[in-house]
Amino acid sequence: MTKRHLEAIAEALLKSKPDGSEPEDGLKTEQWRSDVRAIASVLLAHNPRFDARFYEACGYELNEDTKGIKS
């Protein structure tokens, strides 16, 4: 995959991120975070240069569950 592909995926994930305005957004946010991690895992398996910039581009806040991701 090219950088352009990764940017398009990150943009789509950013656009789908719950904004917290709905009562059920807490659950939606947890599902969204799980989806981002799952997609990132697959992308990492196919691209050794994959790093934390993808999470940042998605709007995913890096914390304990992303420890060890290359910056």
N, C-alpha and C positions, 0 to 999 in steps of 0.2 A: 504494500500500500504506500502511496505517496503522502507527502506532507499535506497536500491538498485534500486527500481523502480523510486523513485524521482531523483536519480542521473542520471539514463538513460534518463529521460525526460529532465532534465536540460542540459545534454550534447547535446541532439538532438536540443534543442532550441539554444544553444550556436553556434553549427555548422551552423544553419540556419540564424544567425544574419548577416544582410547586413554589408559589410565592408566599405562602403562609397566611393568606387572606381567608381561607376556608377552615372550618373546624376540623375537618378530616385531613388537613394538609400535613399533620405530623406523621400519619401513617403513609401518606403519599410520598413524603420526603424520605422516609426510611426505605421505601420500595425504590425510589429514584436512585438513592445512594447505592443500594444493592445492585441495581441495573448498571450504574456507572462502573462499579468495581468489577462486575462480571465481564462487561465489554472490554475494560482495560486489561483484564487478565488474558483475554484472547488476543488482543492487540500486542501485548508484551510477548506472547509466545511466538508471534510472527515477525516481530521487529525488535531486535536487541537494543536499538537506540531509543526505544520508547521510554519516556520518563514522566516526571511529575507535571510537566507543562500541560499535558493532556487534561489532568484533573483541574488545573487552574483555568484552562480554557472552557471547561464544562461548568465552572462555578462551584466546584466541589471543594469544600474546605479541607485541607490536609490536617489530619490528626492521628490518633493512635491506630486507627484501622488502615492507614496508608503508610505506616512507619516502614522504612526500608525502601521506599520508592526513590529512585534516583532523581535528584533535582536537576 
